[in-house]
Amino acid sequence: IHPDGTPGFGVDAGLRIRGAFSRTDGNPKHSFRLFFRSEYGTGRLNYPLFGEEGVDQFDNVDLRTSQNYSWAFEGSEKNTMIRDVFSRDTQRDMGRPYTRSRYYHLYLNGQYWGIYQTQERVDADYAESYLGGDKRDYDVIKNDSSGSRALEASAGTMEAYRRLYDAAVAGFAPDEAYRRILGQLPDGSPDPNGEQLLDAGNLMDYMVCTYYTGDPDAPVSCWAHFSNNIFAAYNRAAPAGFIWFRHDAEHSLGANGGELASRLLTDPTDRSIGQNWRDFNPAWLHVQLTANEEYRLQFADRVVRHFYNDGVLSVSRNIDRWMQRAAQIDLAMVAESARWGDAKRRNPRTRNDWLAERDYLLNQFFPGRNETVVNRMRSVGMFPSQAIVFLSRTTGEVDRGASVTLSQENGTPGTIYFTLDGSDPRFWGGGVNPVAIIYEPGVTAITLQETTTLKARVRTGDSWGALTEARYSVGLGGLVINELMASNQTTLEDPEEPGEFPDWIELHNRSDATVDLGGLYLSDDPLEPDKWQFAAGVMIEAGGFLLIYADDDGTQGAAHTNFQLSRNGETLLLVDRDGTTILDSVTFGAQLEDVSYGRFPDAGDTWGFHRPATPGSANGEPVDPGANGVRILGFTLDGAGKIALEWLGCTGCPYEVQWAGDLTGAWTGIKSVTAAGAVVRVEFAMPAEAPRAFFRVAGGP
């Protein structure tokens, strides 16, 4: 059941306790796993548990909850129910594969059991759904959930994982060794006979997240000294390296306080866990890789990308991500307190305790964490001593002629080298890129006249600092998604295919100059922002409109995409030429037939429904989404014969709910209502005189 009371789904399923520590007798609030099998009921759950964010078919789903810091087990003041999912949300924001979650209230046999969280499970089905290919081709590596915590393949074999381990034991100091596990020849070209065992970007981002959050329990247990909470997937048929997934990070973000948050980074014993086959893990693999100068600097580049210049792990972005999850359970913590707040204490834990720990992260942990982690990385030689380059403007839209200034940490030596063509100022091996420019503070002027990718490093002698980069979209700030129709039945005919009525998207150029759309992208999938690309030479004049047909027929011409819009709602993106920078986006809900969804006024911030639609011209004022029609949203019948009916209507319009014993007889009014808003809800009793009944909604404008 959804928070607004609308129905979700109901199926019979199997249930068992899941996890390792969750199973202890001292913890009454266990985590669970749901299994959807034909022996219980439906053979698979067919429901979008994560909305448009994820798939809509599941063989099993985890129901996880706080363990070590829960009020049910320890009565701890550190309980937030956010720490674990924060790490997984961070992987998402880094653009990496991740497991999705939603919060729920759980009832067991009618008794309230507290706040839980669904979580996808990394298995072969997950890999096929999100990584592509055939699930039979995947190796999925994890720790055994028993006390041994031994590594095992829940799908496929351990053979490729063993080859990666053997390479790590041999070491990566020579460039040839590093390139070999990337599937490359010594010159960096693809090795036709090689095997890519490492996705370097994925491993680096996994470790940046692990070090930042200070997780002492994944991928190794810093107190038990074995590998822990490991999940990895590898496609044997199309090898592109092992993909690592953050999992079970409830000990992170200062939950243990003090130095424990940095032990995996700085403690020699913890850094060495994994040198034996039984405990081979991504943290030790990363430590071995840092013996290679190129990998070590590439890792530092990822740290700067995520820590600074409005990166994923910058203070403001961390606070936003934390508060998004906190807002989802803020009031629900009252119910958690009522159920478990006094389980281990005479003085119950309450929402106020939860708020105090929430604010500890906001006010103490996040503000100083970036500097702490970088300093400790420098102390172990994992981050260069050279200064970091800071930018006066971060990635985003800028006006033509905007300027950018560069600076470095105060009092630090070195010269800033930068490029404006997207290339690295430093060549592999340490040489200076001949197109790199020396930046002289107060002298060098960087003026942006076109969309530009700026990259900069500090050089001291022959040594280089980490890379800072930004992409500035120039002259595209006036380009917006202005109107769309996701259920075009009769409104706009395809001029190139008479008789067809495809979905359509309208772009608007609010600027005073013609904009070249060539190379930009449209996408309906945030995980694939470069889904469809505009052809070269597609222009939109100043103040003009351009129609694109979303008909999943990209072969038809330059105005036809390779995807369709979902009438049930989704996210639509307009993306810059780099395939990642979002210029504009709109997330829309369920759509009505021949009713468009657009801005008002044109390029404004307010979205609404439009009837009639205005494809290719200025939008009119929005109308009520239910105008001139009724759309049933939901229907429920309880055991006492009470019926609740909900529909989309028009504000101020009169309606009458009618019933009949069969579809050939007369209809009788049962309840009348005047709509106070677009969503109309009425409740009434099932007619006692009828063994069955049909219902309809009459009236309207």
C-alpha positions in Angstrom: 0.0 0.0 0.0 1.4 3.4 -1.0 1.8 6.3 1.5 -1.1 8.1 0.0 -3.4 5.1 0.6 -3.5 3.9 -3.0 -3.2 0.1 -3.5 0.1 -1.4 -4.6 0.1 -5.2 -4.9 -0.8 -8.3 -2.9 0.7 -11.7 -3.6 1.5 -14.9 -1.8 5.3 -15.4 -1.3 7.9 -17.3 0.8 9.7 -15.5 3.6 12.8 -16.3 5.5 15.4 -14.5 7.7 18.3 -13.2 5.7 21.8 -12.0 6.5 24.5 -13.0 9.0 24.3 -10.8 12.1 20.6 -10.3 11.5 20.0 -13.9 12.5 21.3 -13.6 16.1 18.8 -14.5 18.9 19.6 -11.2 20.6 18.1 -9.2 17.8 14.3 -9.5 17.7 14.0 -7.4 14.5 15.4 -9.7 11.8 15.9 -8.8 8.2 14.0 -11.0 5.7 14.0 -12.2 2.1 10.9 -12.6 0.1 10.8 -15.4 -2.6 8.3 -15.4 -5.4 7.8 -19.0 -6.6 4.9 -20.9 -8.2 4.8 -23.2 -5.1 3.7 -20.2 -3.0 1.6 -18.3 -5.6 2.9 -16.2 -8.4 6.1 -17.5 -10.0 7.5 -13.9 -10.1 6.5 -10.5 -8.8 5.5 -8.3 -11.6 5.4 -4.8 -10.1 7.6 -1.7 -10.4 8.9 -1.7 -6.8 11.3 1.1 -7.7 9.1 3.0 -10.1 10.8 4.1 -13.3 14.2 3.7 -11.5 14.3 0.0 -11.8 12.9 -3.2 -13.4 9.4 -4.5 -12.7 10.0 -8.3 -12.4 11.5 -9.9 -9.3 12.2 -13.5 -8.2 13.2 -12.3 -4.7 13.5 -9.1 -2.8 15.4 -8.3 0.4 13.7 -6.6 3.3 16.6 -5.1 5.3 16.6 -3.0 8.5 19.2 -1.6 10.9 21.0 -4.2 12.9 24.0 -3.2 15.0 22.7 0.2 15.8 19.0 -0.5 15.9 16.8 0.5 18.8 15.6 -3.1 18.8 19.1 -4.6 19.4 21.3 -2.0 21.0 19.1 0.9 21.7 21.9 3.0 20.1 21.8 6.7 19.6 23.6 6.2 16.3 20.5 4.6 14.6 19.6 6.5 11.4 18.4 3.9 9.0 20.2 6.0 6.3 23.9 5.1 6.5 23.7 2.0 4.3 21.6 3.3 1.6 23.6 6.5 1.4 26.6 4.5 0.1 24.4 2.8 -2.5 22.8 6.1 -3.5 26.3 7.5 -3.9 27.3 4.8 -6.3 24.1 5.7 -8.3 25.1 9.4 -8.4 28.6 8.4 -9.6 27.0 6.8 -12.6 27.8 3.3 -11.5 25.5 0.2 -11.2 23.9 0.1 -7.7 21.1 -1.6 -5.8 17.9 0.3 -5.3 15.8 0.7 -2.1 12.5 2.0 -0.8 11.3 2.4 2.7 8.2 0.5 4.1 6.3 -0.1 7.3 6.2 -3.9 7.9 3.4 -5.8 9.6 3.9 -9.4 10.6 0.7 -11.3 11.3 -1.1 -8.0 11.8 1.5 -6.7 14.3 3.5 -3.6 13.4 7.2 -4.6 13.1 8.8 -1.3 12.2 10.5 0.5 9.3 12.1 -1.8 6.7 13.7 -1.2 3.3 13.5 -3.2 0.1 16.8 -3.8 -1.5 17.7 -5.4 -4.8 19.9 -8.4 -4.6 23.0 -8.7 -6.8 22.6 -12.0 -8.6 22.6 -13.3 -12.2 19.1 -12.0 -12.8 20.1 -8.6 -11.6 23.2 -8.6 -13.8 21.1 -9.5 -16.9 18.5 -6.9 -16.1 20.9 -4.0 -15.5 24.3 -4.9 -17.1 22.9 -6.7 -20.2 23.7 -10.0 -21.8 22.5 -13.4 -20.7 22.4 -14.3 -17.0 24.0 -17.7 -17.7 27.2 -15.9 -18.7 27.7 -14.1 -15.4 30.0 -14.9 -12.4 28.5 -13.4 -9.3 31.0 -13.4 -6.3 29.9 -12.9 -2.7 30.7 -13.8 0.8 29.0 -16.9 2.3 26.4 -15.7 4.8 27.5 -18.3 7.3 30.0 -17.5 10.0 32.9 -18.5 7.7 32.4 -15.5 5.4 34.3 -17.5 2.7 34.0 -16.2 -0.9 31.8 -18.2 -3.2 30.2 -17.9 -6.7 26.5 -17.7 -6.3 26.4 -17.8 -10.2 29.0 -19.0 -12.6 32.5 -19.9 -11.3 35.4 -18.4 -9.4 37.9 -18.9 -12.3 38.0 -15.4 -13.6 38.2 -14.0 -10.0 41.1 -16.3 -9.4 42.9 -14.9 -12.5 42.4 -11.4 -11.1 43.8 -12.5 -7.8 46.8 -14.1 -9.4 47.5 -10.9 -11.3 47.2 -8.9 -8.0 49.7 -11.2 -6.3 52.2 -10.7 -9.2 51.8 -6.9 -8.9 51.0 -4.0 -11.1 54.0 -1.8 -10.9 55.0 -2.3 -14.6 52.6 -0.6 -17.0 52.3 -3.8 -19.0 50.8 -5.6 -15.9 48.3 -2.8 -15.4 47.3 -2.7 -19.1 47.0 -6.5 -19.2 44.1 -6.6 -16.8 42.5 -3.8 -18.7 42.6 -6.0 -21.8 45.1 -3.8 -23.5 48.5 -4.3 -25.2 51.5 -2.4 -23.8 50.8 0.5 -26.2 47.2 0.9 -24.8 45.4 -0.6 -27.8 42.9 -3.4 -27.3 44.4 -6.9 -27.0 42.5 -9.2 -29.3 43.7 -12.2 -27.3 43.4 -10.5 -23.9 40.8 -10.6 -21.2 39.6 -7.4 -19.4 39.4 -8.4 -15.7 39.3 -4.8 -14.3 36.8 -2.0 -14.8 39.2 0.6 -13.4 36.6 3.4 -13.1 34.2 1.2 -11.2 36.9 0.0 -8.7 38.2 3.5 -8.2 34.7 4.9 -7.5 33.9 2.0 -5.2 37.0 2.7 -3.2 36.5 6.5 -3.2 33.0 5.9 -1.7 34.4 3.3 0.8 37.2 5.6 2.0 34.9 8.7 2.2 32.2 6.9 4.2 34.9 5.3 6.4 33.3 1.8 6.2 35.1 -0.6 8.6 32.9 -3.5 7.6 33.0 -3.7 3.8 34.8 -4.9 1.8 36.7 -6.2 4.8 35.9 -6.4 8.5 38.5 -4.3 10.3 37.8 -6.0 13.6 37.4 -9.6 12.5 40.1 -9.3 9.8 38.4 -11.1 6.9 36.7 -10.1 3.7 33.1 -9.1 4.2 30.0 -7.8 2.4 31.4 -8.4 -1.1 29.3 -8.4 -4.2 30.8 -8.4 -7.7 29.6 -9.4 -11.1 31.6 -10.4 -14.3 30.3 -11.2 -17.8 32.4 -14.1 -19.1 30.9 -13.7 -22.6 31.7 -10.0 -22.9 34.4 -9.4 -20.4 34.6 -5.7 -19.3 36.0 -6.2 -15.8 34.4 -7.1 -12.5 31.7 -4.7 -11.3 31.8 -4.0 -7.5 28.7 -3.1 -5.5 28.6 -1.2 -2.2 26.6 -3.3 0.4 25.7 -3.2 4.0 27.4 0.1 5.1 25.6 0.6 8.4 28.9 1.0 10.2 30.0 3.9 8.0 29.8 7.7 8.3 31.1 7.9 11.8 28.8 5.3 13.4 31.8 3.9 15.2 33.5 7.3 15.7 37.2 8.1 15.9 39.9 6.5 13.9 37.9 3.4 12.9 36.5 5.5 10.1 39.9 5.5 8.4 41.5 2.2 9.4 41.0 0.6 6.0 42.9 3.5 4.5 45.7 3.9 7.0 46.1 0.7 9.1 48.8 -1.7 7.7 47.0 -4.8 9.0 43.6 -3.8 7.5 45.2 -2.7 4.2 46.8 -6.2 3.9 43.5 -8.2 4.3 43.0 -9.9 1.0 46.6 -11.0 0.2 45.4 -14.6 0.7 43.0 -16.2 -1.7 40.3 -16.8 0.9 39.9 -13.0 1.5 40.7 -11.5 -1.8 38.7 -8.3 -2.1 38.6 -5.0 -4.0 40.3 -3.0 -1.2 43.5 -5.1 -1.4 43.3 -5.2 -5.2 43.2 -1.4 -5.1 46.2 -1.2 -2.7 48.1 -3.4 -5.1 47.2 -1.3 -8.1 48.4 1.9 -6.4 52.0 0.6 -6.9 51.4 1.7 -10.5 51.9 5.4 -11.1 49.2 5.7 -13.7 46.6 4.0 -11.7 47.5 5.9 -8.6 47.1 9.3 -10.4 43.9 8.2 -12.1 42.5 7.3 -8.7 43.5 10.7 -7.4 41.7 12.2 -10.4 38.5 10.4 -9.3 38.9 11.7 -5.8 39.1 15.3 -7.0 36.2 14.8 -9.4 33.9 13.6 -6.6 35.2 15.7 -3.7 35.4 19.1 -5.2 33.9 21.6 -7.7 30.3 20.4 -6.9 31.2 16.8 -7.3 29.1 13.8 -6.1 30.9 13.8 -2.7 31.1 17.6 -2.2 29.6 18.8 1.1 26.5 20.3 -0.5 25.8 17.2 -2.6 26.3 14.9 0.4 23.9 16.9 2.5 21.3 16.9 -0.3 21.6 13.1 -0.7 21.4 12.5 3.1 18.4 14.8 3.5 16.5 13.2 0.6 16.5 9.9 2.5 15.9 11.5 5.9 12.8 13.2 4.6 11.3 9.9 3.6 11.3 8.5 7.1 11.3 11.6 9.3 7.7 11.2 10.6 7.9 7.4 10.3 10.5 7.4 13.1 7.6 8.1 15.5 6.2 4.7 14.7 9.6 3.0 14.9 10.0 4.6 18.4 6.6 3.4 19.5 7.5 -0.2 18.4 11.1 -0.5 19.4 12.2 2.7 21.3 12.0 1.0 24.7 13.2 -2.5 23.6 16.5 -2.0 25.4 16.0 1.1 27.5 13.7 2.3 30.2 13.9 5.8 28.7 12.8 5.2 25.2 14.6 6.3 22.1 12.4 8.8 20.2 12.4 10.8 17.0 14.4 13.5 18.8 17.3 11.0 19.2 17.1 10.3 15.5 17.1 14.0 14.7 20.2 14.5 16.8 22.1 11.8 14.9 20.8 13.1 11.5 22.1 16.5 12.4 25.5 15.2 13.6 26.2 14.2 10.0 25.0 17.5 8.6 26.9 19.7 11.0 30.0 17.7 12.0 30.8 14.8 9.7 30.2 16.1 6.2 31.7 19.6 6.6 35.3 18.4 7.4 35.3 14.9 5.9 36.8 15.7 2.4 39.9 17.4 3.9 40.3 14.6 6.4 40.3 11.8 3.8 42.6 13.6 1.3 45.1 14.3 4.1 45.1 10.6 5.1 45.4 9.5 1.5 48.4 11.8 1.2 49.9 10.3 4.3 50.0 6.8 2.8 51.1 7.9 -0.7 47.7 7.4 -2.3 47.2 11.0 -3.3 49.9 13.3 -4.8 51.4 16.1 -2.7 50.9 18.6 -5.5 48.1 21.1 -5.0 44.6 20.7 -6.2 43.3 23.1 -8.9 40.1 24.9 -8.0 37.7 26.6 -10.5 35.8 29.8 -10.2 32.9 28.1 -12.1 31.8 24.4 -11.8 30.3 22.3 -14.6 27.1 23.7 -16.1 25.5 26.3 -18.3 27.2 29.6 -18.8 26.7 32.7 -21.0 28.8 33.2 -24.0 31.8 35.3 -23.0 31.8 34.0 -19.4 35.3 33.8 -17.8 36.9 31.2 -15.6 39.8 31.6 -13.2 42.0 28.9 -11.8 43.6 28.7 -8.4 45.5 26.3 -6.2 45.8 25.6 -2.5 47.3 28.5 -0.7 51.1 28.6 -0.4 51.7 25.5 -2.5 54.3 25.3 -5.2 53.9 24.3 -8.8 52.6 25.5 -12.1 49.0 25.0 -13.4 48.8 23.5 -16.9 45.3 23.5 -18.6 43.7 22.5 -21.8 40.4 23.6 -23.4 39.9 20.7 -25.9 39.1 18.0 -23.5 42.5 16.4 -23.5 44.6 15.8 -20.4 47.5 18.3 -19.9 49.6 15.2 -18.9 50.4 12.4 -21.2 50.5 8.8 -20.0 54.1 8.4 -18.6 54.3 12.0 -17.4 55.0 14.1 -20.5 53.5 17.5 -21.1 50.7 17.6 -23.7 51.9 20.1 -26.4 48.4 21.8 -26.4 48.5 22.4 -22.7 48.7 26.1 -21.6 50.5 27.5 -18.5 48.1 29.4 -16.4 49.5 32.7 -14.9 47.2 34.1 -12.2 46.2 37.7 -13.0 47.5 37.3 -16.5 45.9 34.4 -18.3 42.3 35.0 -19.3 40.0 32.1 -20.1 36.9 33.3 -21.9 34.2 30.8 -23.0 32.9 31.4 -26.5 31.7 27.8 -27.2 30.9 24.6 -25.3 34.2 23.7 -23.7 35.8 21.0 -21.6 38.5 22.4 -19.3 41.1 20.1 -17.7 43.9 21.3 -15.4 46.7 19.9 -13.2 49.5 21.3 -11.1 53.1 20.3 -12.1 56.1 20.4 -9.9 59.3 19.3 -11.5 58.4 16.1 -13.3 55.5 15.2 -10.9 51.9 16.0 -11.5 48.9 16.6 -9.3 45.4 15.3 -9.6 43.1 16.3 -12.5 40.4 19.0 -12.1 37.9 19.2 -15.0 34.7 20.9 -15.9 32.4 21.1 -18.9 30.8 24.4 -19.7 27.7 24.4 -22.0 27.8 27.8 -23.8 24.8 29.1 -25.7 22.6 26.2 -24.7 21.1 27.7 -21.6 18.1 28.9 -23.6 17.3 25.4 -24.8 14.5 23.6 -22.9 12.1 20.7 -23.2 8.8 22.7 -23.6 6.0 20.3 -24.2 5.4 16.6 -24.8 2.6 14.1 -25.5 3.0 10.5 -24.4 -0.3 9.3 -25.6 -0.9 10.8 -29.1 -4.0 9.1 -30.5 -5.4 11.8 -32.9 -3.6 15.1 -32.1 -0.6 15.1 -34.4 -0.1 12.8 -37.5 3.4 11.8 -38.5 4.1 13.9 -41.7 6.5 11.2 -42.9 4.1 8.3 -42.2 0.5 9.2 -42.7 -1.9 7.4 -40.5 0.6 7.1 -37.6 0.3 9.2 -34.5 3.6 8.9 -32.5 4.5 10.4 -29.2 6.2 13.8 -29.6 8.5 16.2 -27.9 8.8 19.9 -28.4 12.0 21.8 -27.8 12.0 25.6 -27.4 14.9 28.0 -27.9 14.2 31.0 -25.7 17.5 32.7 -26.6 18.1 35.4 -29.2 20.5 33.3 -31.3 20.1 30.2 -33.5 21.2 27.0 -31.7 22.9 24.0 -33.4 21.5 20.8 -31.9 23.9 18.5 -33.7 25.5 16.1 -31.3 23.1 16.7 -28.4 21.1 13.8 -27.0 17.6 13.0 -25.9 16.9 10.1 -23.6 14.1 8.6 -21.5 16.6 6.6 -19.4 18.8 8.4 -16.7 21.2 5.4 -16.9 21.6 5.8 -20.6 21.7 9.6 -21.2 23.2 9.3 -24.7 20.3 7.1 -26.0 19.5 9.1 -29.1 21.6 11.8 -30.8 20.7 14.7 -32.9 22.1 14.6 -36.4 24.6 17.2 -37.5 23.0 20.4 -38.9 19.8 20.2 -37.0 19.1 23.9 -36.0 16.5 25.7 -33.9 16.2 29.4 -34.6 16.0 32.1 -31.9 12.6 32.0 -30.2 11.7 28.9 -32.2 10.2 25.5 -31.6 11.3 22.1 -32.9 9.2 18.9 -32.9 10.8 15.4 -32.4 8.8 12.2 -32.8 9.4 9.7 -30.1 8.3 6.6 -32.1 11.2 4.2 -31.6 12.0 4.4 -35.3 15.3 6.1 -35.6 15.7 4.9 -39.2 12.8 7.2 -40.3 14.8 10.5 -40.3 16.6 13.1 -38.2 13.4 13.9 -36.3 12.6 10.4 -35.1 14.1 8.9 -31.9 14.9 5.3 -31.0 12.6 5.3 -28.0 9.0 6.0 -27.2 7.5 7.9 -24.2 5.7 6.0 -21.5 2.2 7.1 -20.9 2.6 5.8 -17.3 5.2 8.4 -16.7 9.1 8.6 -16.7 12.0 11.1 -17.0 12.9 12.8 -20.2 16.5 14.2 -20.6 18.1 16.7 -22.9 21.8 16.0 -22.7 25.0 17.9 -23.9 27.4 16.5 -26.5 29.5 14.8 -23.8 26.7 12.4 -23.3 26.5 13.1 -19.5 25.8 16.8 -18.8 22.1 17.3 -18.4 20.9 20.5 -20.1 17.2 20.1 -19.1 14.9 17.4 -17.8 11.4 16.7 -16.9 9.9 13.9 -14.8 6.2 13.4 -15.5 3.5 11.1 -14.2 0.7 9.2 -15.9 -0.6 11.0 -19.1 -4.0 11.2 -20.7 -4.8 10.5 -24.3 -4.4 13.6 -26.6 -3.5 15.8 -23.6 0.0 17.3 -23.7 2.2 18.2 -20.8 4.1 21.4 -21.1 5.5 24.6 -19.6 3.6 27.8 -19.0 4.6 30.3 -20.1 7.0 28.9 -22.7 10.3 28.0 -21.0 8.8 28.8 -17.6 9.1 26.7 -14.5 5.5 25.7 -14.2 4.3 22.5 -15.9 0.7 21.6 -16.6 -1.7 19.7 -18.9 -2.7 21.3 -22.2 -5.9 20.7 -24.2 -5.7 21.5 -27.0 -2.0 20.7 -27.3 0.2 23.2 -29.1 2.9 21.3 -30.9 5.4 23.6 -32.6 3.9 26.8 -31.2 3.4 28.8 -28.0 1.7 27.0 -25.1 -1.6 28.2 -23.7 -2.7 28.2 -20.1 -2.8 24.7 -18.5 -6.1 23.0 -18.0 -7.3 20.6 -15.3 -5.9 17.1 -16.2 -9.3 15.6 -16.1 -11.1 18.1 -18.2 -13.7 16.7 -20.6 -13.2 13.2 -19.3 -13.0 10.7 -16.4 -10.1 8.4 -15.7 -10.5 5.8 -13.0 -7.4 5.7 -10.7 -8.4 3.1 -8.2 -11.1 0.9 -6.8 -11.1 -1.0 -3.5 -13.7 -3.2 -1.7 -13.2 -4.2 1.9 -14.6 -7.2 3.7 -17.6 -5.3 5.0 -18.8 -4.3 1.6 -17.5 -0.8 1.7 -16.3 0.5 -1.7 -13.8 3.4 -2.4 -13.6 4.8 -5.9 -11.1 7.4 -7.1 -10.9 9.1 -10.5 -9.4 12.1 -12.3 -12.0 14.7 -13.0 -12.3 18.4 -13.4 -12.4 20.8 -10.5 -16.0 22.1 -9.8 -17.7 19.6 -12.0 -20.6 17.5 -10.8 -20.4 13.7 -10.9 -22.7 10.8 -10.0 -21.6 7.2 -9.3 -24.1 4.8 -10.8 -24.6 1.1 -10.5 -26.4 -1.7 -12.4 -26.9 -5.4 -11.9 -25.8 -6.1 -15.5 -24.6 -4.1 -18.5 -27.9 -4.3 -20.3 -30.1 -2.9 -17.5 -30.8 0.6 -16.2 -28.2 2.6 -14.2 -29.2 3.8 -10.8 -27.5 6.7 -9.0 -25.8 5.8 -5.8 -23.8 8.9 -4.8 -23.4 12.4 -6.1 -20.4 14.7 -5.6 -19.0 18.0 -6.9 -15.2 17.7 -7.5 -13.2 19.9 -5.1 -10.0 19.1 -7.1 -8.7 17.1 -10.0 -8.6 13.8 -8.0 -12.1 12.8 -6.8 -12.6 10.1 -4.2 -16.0 8.8 -2.9 -16.9 5.9 -0.5 -20.2 4.0 -0.5 -21.7 0.7 0.4 -22.1 -2.2 -2.0 -25.8 -2.4 -2.9 -27.3 -5.1 -0.6 -29.9 -6.3 -3.1 -27.4 -7.2 -5.9 -25.4 -10.4 -6.0 -23.0 -8.5 -8.3 -22.8 -4.9 -9.4 -21.2 -2.8 -12.1 -20.3 0.8 -11.5 -19.6 3.9 -13.6 -19.0 7.6 -13.2 -21.4 9.9 -15.0 -21.3 13.7 -15.3 -18.4 16.1 -15.8 -18.1 19.3 -17.8 
